[in-house]
Amino acid sequence: MAFLRFHLEEPFPTKWQFPRRSTHAPAAMRAVKVMENGREVTLEIGPESTKRLMPYFDAEMRLTDEARALLQANEVVA
């Protein structure tokens, strides 16, 4: 939920990275936000979580309506 919430709150992430721990390992997912002061803040999830959460993002890496509904159902959204 924290990773989805990270995408709901401004400033929104501006880039995504998919680092691999080793050559043949599945990729993790890292979202990067640039704060007002220019500092970068990142949040990373592992490969299994990446696989589970990717359906909650559209092609432009924005949260889908389903993701927003899930967050609202869990009282993350006001």
PyMOL commands that set and color helices and strands:
alter all, ss='L'
color gray80, all
select helices_A, chain A and resi 2-8+47-56+65-73
alter helices_A, ss='H'
color red, helices_A
select strands_A, chain A and resi 15-17+29-34+40-45
alter strands_A, ss='S'
color yellow, strands_A
deselect
rebuild
show_as cartoon
